[in-house]
Amino acid sequence: MHGVILETNVNRDDDGGLYAELIYNRAFQENGRSLDGWSTFGQGSINLNISQPLTSALPAQLRYSLITNSTSVSGIRNSGYYGINLQAQNYTASFFYRSLPGVYVPGGKLNVGFSDSTGQIIYGISTLDISKAPINIWFYYSFDIIVFSAAPSTKNFFFIEFPLGSKGEFEFNLISCFPPTYKNRPNGARFDLAQTFADLKPGFIRLPGGNDLEGPSIPERFIWNNTVGHLENRPGRRGTWAGYNTEGFGLIELITFAEDIGAVPILAVYAGYSLDGKAVPQDQLQPYIDEVVKELDFLTASANDNRMGALRKQLGRSEPFDIRYVEIGNEDWLGPAINTYDYRWTTFYNVLSKRYPNITFIATTAKTINSPPAVDDHFYQVPLFFIENFRRYENVPRSGPRVLIGEFAVINDDDSQITNPFGPGRLVYPSIKSAVAESVFRIGFERNSDIIIGGCYAPILQNIDNTQWTPSFIVFNTTSVVKSTSYLAQKMFGENLGNLILYSAATNNTITHQSVEKGQEGDGKLGNLYFIATKRTNDNTLIVKLVNVDPTDILINAQIQGSTTSSTGVAYILTAGSGVDPSTVQNTMLNPNAASITEQSVSARNGTWSITVPSWSVVVVTLTL
C-alpha cells in the first residue's frame, strides 16, 4: 500500500549514494572518459590509455608513469564522490593492475590505504605484494584495509603508493573500495541509507525508474544484461540525470535490495521510447520485446530448464525472484511518447501477458489504450490539490484498471500555484504542511485499497552535493541522513497498517450517524478532519489514522461500536506545534530534527476514547481491541 521508488541516477542516488562504492570514477568513465577525481602525489604523472583494455566494457585505464626512479614515495589517489567517510571498521578494496615491461618496484610491494587531505595522517593501510604479477597482463587484487579510528572529516583520500626508487609505467582499472554493506551483501548498499529505507516498512519498491529507464537515447536506455555479472563486464551508460551511471548497483542488486527491505518489487521495463523523443517503429519492436522476455525469464524462470534462469544461477542466485508487477514504460502521457504508446503497449502486452499470466502488467497511461490491467498515476502538486483529491479514487469505476500512484509529492506549499506547481515557491525540503496534505491523499489510498495497488512519494533520495530535483523524501551527504517530514508521515502509515477496513463515521451537532452517506461529509472526512479506521487481525489491533488540515486543534471523542474494551494504546503524532506555520517546519541538513514523531498514551474505557488532533497534523492511534 505505501511504497517507495528507487529511480536510479537522479540526485546521484545510487552511484555516490545508496550504492556503497567509495571510489569516484573507478573505471574512468565520467565526463566522456576522464581522470576526474584522480590526482598524483610525490612524483609521476597520469594519463588515460586505451590500448589493451581490461575488457571491451571498460575500454580506458589509468596509466601511472615514473620516467625516472622516484626520490620519494609517490602514487595516485582518489577523493571519493564528495569526500570519504572513514569509520573504525574493515574496508574491502580491489583493482586490476598491469605493469608494462621495464618496471621496477623496490621490494615488489605497494601500500594501499586511506589518508587525510594532507597525506600526513594515515587512517588505514594494507601492503600488497605485486612481485609475482605477470608483466603486461591484467592481474586482479582484492584485500582488506583496517581503519582503527574514525576520521574527523570527510576530506580524505584513498591512495595507492609506490615506494621510493620505483620506475616504469603501471596501469589500473576498476579501482574499488567498499565499507561494510547492508546485510553484508557483496557490491551492496550503503548501510545507513538502506536501513532508512527498511525502517519505512515499505510494501513495494518501484525500480529502476523513472526517466533513467528510458535513458537519454535508445542506445542509452536501461539494458538489463549490461547491469548483471562481473563489474568489469558492465559498461554503464551516460546518466540521465547526473554524471555517469556505472550500473554497479544493477538488476540483481536492485531486486535483492527489495527483498532485503521486505518490499515487493514493481519492475519497470523499457517500452521502446527514450527521452530524446524517439520511439522504436512498430515493425522494429521485436528485439526490444525479446530483451524484456529474457529479463523476466532471468528473474523468474527455473534455473533447471531455462537458459536465462541458468544464467541467474551461474551469477549466484538459484531461486527465482518473486515478480508480481511489471510496468511497461514510463510516463508515456508526456510529450511525443503518447503518440506511439498505443502500439508499443499493445505489442509488448500481447506477448508478455501470455507468457507471464501471473504478473500484473501496468500501463503508464490509459489515454490511448483500452482497459489495461492497471495504470500508473503521477502527481506533483500543491497541498490543496491532494486535499481536494481525497475522494479521487472513490469515483474510479471498479470495472476499470487498478491504480498505482507511482509518483506523488507536494513540491510547492503555495496553494495559489496549483496551476503552476513547478513555478515560484518550489520546495527545497518537504514541510509539515506538505507531509500533512500527502497524508490526506494516503488515507484515500487505504480507503480505496480494492482498486489501489499503492502509492509512493518521488523521488526518494537526494544527495545534497549533487541535486537535480527537490524536494525529496530522504536527503543525505557522505556522513548523514535526514528523514524528511514526508518520510516521517509515511513511516507512521507503513508501520501501522491494518488488513481489514472498518466502517467509520464522524458526526457533529448537525450530522447524525444515521444521516452519513457514502462519499459525503462524515464518511472519511468531516470538515478539515480526515480519517480511516482499520484492524490488524493478527494481533487484534485497532488503527485509526487522523489528519487535521485545520488551523485549530480538533477534539474527537470516539466510540467503538458494540465494544466494552478497556485498554491503553499509543498515539503517534507529527505536527508543527501550536501556533507554528506548518510550511516553515522542515527537516534539513542544518536542522535534521525540526520535526519528529512524538507519542502519547490513549486510554479506552468501555469502548470509548478521546484525543485532541493538533492543527496541521498526522495522528495514528493504535489500541488493542
N, C-alpha and C positions, 0 to 999 in steps of 0.2 A: 504493500500500500504506500509506504513512504520510503522512497529510494534515493539513489544518487546517480550522477552521471560522471564518468571519467572520460572527458574528451581529451585525447592526447594532444600535447603540444601547446595548447592555449595557456598563456600566462606561465610558460615554462613549468608546467605542472608535472611532467614526467621526467624528462632529462633536466637535471638540476632541481628536481622536486621529489615526487614520490619514488621514482627510480633512484636507488640508493648510491649509484655510481658517483664517486667524488671527483673524478678527473674530467675536466672540461676539454672538449676537442681531443678525445682519446685516440681517434683514428684520423685526425687532421682533415675533417670534412666540413668544418664550419666556414662560412663565407666563401662558398665555392670549394676551394681547397686552400688551407692556410695553416699557419703555425700560431694562430690566435690562442692566447693563454699560455704559450710556452716561451721560455727565456733560458738564457745560459747564465752560469756563474763561473768565476775563475776565468779560464781561457777557453778557446774554441768557438766554433760558430755552428749554426743550424740552418738547414735548408730542407725543402721538400724534394723527394726523389721519387720517380715513378718507374724506374727500371726494376725488373724482377720483383713485382709487388708480392705482398704476403698472399693475397687472394684477389680474384677479379672483383670481389665485392668491396675490398679496401685497397684501392689502387695506388695510394700515395703513402709514403712513410717519412718519418723524420730521420735525417742524416746528421749526425753529430761529428764534426771534423776537428781533429787536433793535428795541425800540419807539422808541428814540431813537438818534441817531448815537453809536456806541460811542466811548469815550475811551481804549480800549486794544485791543490785538489780542485777539480773542475767538473762540470756536468750540466745537466738540464733540469728544469724544474717547472712545475705547474701550480697555478694559484687556485685551482678549483673553479667551480661555476661562479660563486660570489663569495669566495673565501672557503676555508676548510674548517669545519668544526671538529676539534680534536678532544676526545674524552679518554679516560683511562680504560682502555679496552683493546682487544685484538682487532687488527685490520687485515684483510686478505687482499693482497696485491698480485698483479700478474702483468706480463708483457711478452711480446715476441721480439726476439733480438737476433740481429745478424751482424757479424763482423766481416769487414772486407779484407782482402789479402794485405799483409804487411802491418797489421795492427800489433800494438804492444801494450799490455796492461800489467804493470808490476804486481806480482803475486797472483795474477789472474782472478782478482776479486773486485766486485763493485759494492758500494754501500747504497742502500735504498731506504728512504725514510721520510720523516716529517721534520720541518724546521719552522722557526718563526720567520717573519718577513726579512730580518737581517741576515738570516742564515747562521747566527751565532748560537741560538738555543735549539738543541736537538731534542724533540719530544719522543722519538722512537726511531730505531734504525735496525735494518737487517742486512747481513752480508751475504752476497751471492757469489758462488764460485762459477766463473764463466770460462775457466781454463779448458774445459772439455767441449765447449760449444764448437761445432764444426765451422770452418771458415766458409763464408759466402752461402750459408744455408740458414733458413729461419729456424730458430730454436725457442721453445716455449718455457717460460719460468713462472712458477706460482709459489708464493711464500707468504708468511705472516709478518706483520710489523706490530710489535707490542708497544703501546703507549702507556706509560706508568702514571702520568699525571696530566690532568686536563690543561689545555692551553687557555690563557685568559682572554684571547682574542681569536677571531677567525682569519686574521691576516697571516696566513701560514702557507707554506709550500710543501708539496710532495716533490722529492728530488731523487735523481739518480746520479751518483757521484763516482767519478773515476779518480784513482789515486795519482798522486804526484808522479810525473815521469811517463804518463800514458801518451800514446801517439797512435794516430790512424783515423779511419773512418768507421763509424758504428751506426747501425740503423735500428730503429724501434718502431713498432706499431701496436695498436690496441693496448695502450698503457692504461691499466685499470686498477682501481682500488675501492674496496667496499668496507664499510663498518658492519657490525652485526645487523642483520636484517630481520624484518618481521617474520615470525615463525621459522627463523633461521633458513629461509629459502635462498639457495644459490641464485645470484643475479636478481636479487629480490628487492623488496620495498623498504624505504626509509621507515624506521620503527615508529617514531612519534607521529608521523603523518598517517601511517597505516592504522595505528591504534586509534587515532582521532576518527577515522572512517568507521572502524569497528564499534566504537563507543556509541555511534548513532543507532546501532542495530538496524541497518538498512535492509528493507525487504528485497531490493533488487539493485543492480548497478548496470546502467546503460553504457556501452562501450563499443568501439573505440572513438565514437563521435556520432554526430557533430561534423563540423566542417572538415576536420582532419581526415575523416573517412574519405571524402571526395577528393581532397588534395587540390593543389593549385592548378593541376592539369591532369589529363587522363593518365599519362605515364607516371605521375607523381601521386597517384591515389594510394590508399591503403591496400597493399598486395600481401595477403596473409602469409604466403610461403616465404616472403622475404623477411618475415619477422620471427621465424622459428629456426631452431638448430643452433649450431655453434656461432658465437658472436662474430668470428672472423668471416662468416658467410652471410652476414646480414648487411646489406649495402646502406640501409637507411634511405632517407629522402629529404628534400628541401622541406622545411617546416611550413605548415600552412599559416601559422601564427607567428612563430619566432624561431630564428636560428635554424639549426639542422636537427632533424628528428632521427636519432640513432636507431630507434626501434629495438633498443636493447630490452625494453620492457614490452615484449611482443605478445603475440596472441596467447601462447601458453601461460606466460606470466600474468597477463590480464585476467584470464579466466580462472587461474589458480588463486589469484588475489581475491576474486569474487567469492570463491569457496572459502578462503581463509577468514573472510569477514562475515560469512554466513549469509551472503546475498545471492539471489538468483540472477544470473547474467541475462541481460537483454542485448543480444548481439546485433549490431548494425552491419549490413553487408553492402558492398559497393553495387550501385544500380545503373552504371553507365552514364553518369553525369559528373562533371568536375567544375570547379569554381571559376574557370576561365569562360564559362558559359557554353562549353561544347558538350554535346551529347553523342553517344555512340549511335549510329544509324541502326534502325530496326533490323536490317538484314545482316548486321555485323555484331549482333549481341551474343551469339552463341559462345564464343570463347570466354566472355565475362560471366555468363551463366555457368559454364563448366568450372570456372575458377571458384565460384561460390559453392557449387556442389562438392568440389574437392575440399574446400574449407569446412563445410558442415560434416562431410564424411570423416575428415581428420579429427573433428571434435567429438563426433557421436557414434561412429561405426565401431564394430567389433574389431579388435586387433588380430583376430584369428583368420578372418576370411575377407578382409577389405584392405586394399593396398594403402589407403590413407590412414586407416586405423593402425595398420602395422607400422607406418612411419611414426605415428604418435607414440607407440610403444617403444620404438627404437630411440625416441627422444626422451624416454624416461617415464611415460605415463601409460600404463596398461589399460586402466578402466576408462570408459568413455566419460566425457563431461555431460552434465545434465543441462541441455539447452532446450528451453521451453518456448522462448520467444525470439523471433528474428525480425528485425526491421529492415525493409528493403529501401535503401536510400536515406536521404537526409534533406529535410526542408524543401521538398520538391514543389512547394507552392510559391517559392521565391523566384523572381526573375524569369529567365528563359526556361528554367527547369520544368515549369508547369506545362510548357508546350509539347513536351515529349514524354511526360511521366505516364500518360495513358498507355502507350505501347511498351514502355520499359517495365512498368509494374506488371502489366498483363503477361508479358513474355516471361519475366522472372517467376512470377507467382504460379503460372500454369505448370511450370516444370518443378519448382521447389515444393509446392503443396502436395503434389502427387508422390514425390519421393520421400517427403518427411511429413506424413499425415498427423503426427503427434506434436508438431510445432505450430504455434500460433504466429502467423505472419502479419506484420504491422505495416500499414501504408503510411507514408509521411503526409499525405493529404487525400481527401476523398472528393476533391473538387472536380476531378476529371475522370474518375474511375467509379465503377459500380460495386457497392457492397463489399468492401474488404472486410476480413475478419476483425480487424482492429485498425485504429488510426491514431496518429501522434499529434497532439496539440502543443503549441508553443506560445507562451505569453511573457512579454517583458513590458511592464506597465507601472502605473502609479498605484498607491494604496486603494484609492477609490474604486478602481477597476475591479480589483479582487473582491472587495466588499460587495459591490453591486452585482458581481457574478457568482455570489454564493449559491444561487439556485440554478446555475447554468446547466448542470448535468441532470437536474431533476426533469428538465424539459427535453432531454435527448430521447428519441424513440428507442424503446428497448429492442425493437426488431432490427435496429441498425448495428454498426460495428461497435465493439468495445473501444475504450479510450485509454490511451497512455498520455498523461501530461508530461512529455519527455523533457521539457524545459519550461521553467517559470521562475520569475523573480520580480520583486519591486526594484526598479532601477532608478526611480525618481520619487522623492517624497512629496513633491509639489503636485497636488491633485489637479491644479489648473493646467498641467502639462499632459493631460490624459490623451490628447490628440497628437502629442509630440513628446513621448516619454524619453526619447533619446536626446532631447534638446537641453535647454538650460536647466540646471539643478541636478544633473546626473550624479547619483550617489558614488562616493568612493568606498564607503563601507555600509553594510546594512545597518539599519537603526531599529530601535524598539518599534517605531511606527510601522516600518516595512515588515518586520517579523510578525507583528500582530495581524496586519492585513493578510499576509500569506497564510496565517493560521486559520483565518475565516475560510479561505479557499480550501485548505486541507480538510476542515470539517466537512466541506462539500464532497470531497473525495470519499470520505468514510461513509457519509450518508448515502452515497450512490455506488457503493462497492459492488453492486450487482453488475455494473457496466464499466466501472473504472478499474483498470489494471493497477494504476498507481500514479504518483506524481513525484517529480524531483526538481529541486532548485538547480539552477545552472548559471554560470559554471561553478564547479565545486572548489577548485584550487586556484590560488593566486600567489605566485612568487612576487613578493613586494619589490624585488630587484629587477623584474622583467615582466611588466604588466601590459596587456593589450585590452583587457576588459575588466570593468568594475560595474557593480560590486560583485564580490564573490563570497562563497559560503565559508571557506577556510582560508585564512591568509597566513603566509609563512615567510620566513627567511632561512638563512643557513642554520640558525640555532633555535628559533622559536616558532610556535604555532599559536595562532589566535583563532578562537572559536567565536564566530560572529553571532549576533543576536538571532539571525535566521537559523543558524546551526542549533542554537540552544532551544529555539522553539520546536524545531523538528525533532530534536532529541527527546523532548518531553512526549511528543506524539509516538515516536518509534519505540521508546521504552515501555509505553503504556498502551498497548494495542489489544483491544478485545477481539473476539472471534464471533460475537453474536451482537447484533444491533438490538437495543431495547427501545420500545416505544417511549418517547418522552415529549412532554408538552410544557409550555410555560404560560402562566396566567398573571394578570394583574387585576386592578379593580374594575377594568372594563371588559376583560375576557375571562370566560369560564372554560374549564376543561372540556365541557360538552360542546362548546362553540368552536374549538380549534379544528381547523380543516387542513388537510394535507396541502403543503405548499403555501400556506398562509401564515399570518402572524401567530405566534405560539408554537408553530411546528419548526423546530430548528433555530428559530430566532424570535426574539421579542424586543422590539426597539433596536437598540445597539448592542444587545447581548446575543451571541451565537453559541449553540451548544449541540452536543451529541452525547448519548449515554450508550455504553456498550458493556458487555460482560465477557470476562475471560474465564471460560468454563473450567479450565484445568485446575484453577485454584479458587474458583468461586468468587472472583473479584469484580466489583462494580467499578467502572472507569467512566468518569464524567469529564468531558472537555468543555471548557468555557472560555470564550473570547469576548472581551469588552472593548468596543471601539468608541465608547462614550467618554467625554472629558471628565465625567464624575464617576465615583465608585458606585457599584451596584450591589446591594444586599440581596441575596437569594435565600429562600427557605425551601428545602427540598423534601419531598415525601416519596419513599419507595413504596409503591402501591402494594397493599396486602402484606407488608413486611413488619415484623416486630424486632428486626435486627437491632442489636446494640453492639457497636464495635467502634474502635478508634482507627482512623486511617490517616492518610497523608495528602496534603495539597501541595503540589509543585507550582511555583508562581514565577512568572517572568514579567517584570514591569519596570517602567522608568522611575517610579516613585511618585508620591503625591505632589501635585503642583509642578511636575517637571515636564517640559515639552518632550514628547516621545521621539520626535525627529532629531533631537540633539544628543541622544544617548546611543553611542556606537562603541563597539569593542574594536580597538585599533592597535597597531603595533606599539604605540606610545602608552595606551591605556587599555590593555587587553581584557580587563575585568570591570569595565564600566558597568556592564550588566551581567547578572548571574542568576541562576535558578535558586530560589530560596524555598524552604519547606516550612509548613506549619501543620499542626495536627488538626484533624477534623473528627468530631465525635458524633456518632449516630445513636439516637435513643428511640427505641420503638419505631425504627424505620425513618426517622426524620433527622435532618441535619441542616446546618446553615453555614454560609461563608460569604464574606464580602469580596467581591471581584473588583480589584483596583481598576482605575481608569487606564485605558490602553494597555491591556494586559492579556496574557495567556495563563490560564489556570487549569491544571489537571488534578482531579480528585480521585483517589483510589480508596475503596472501602471493601472490607470483607463482608460478603452477604451472609 
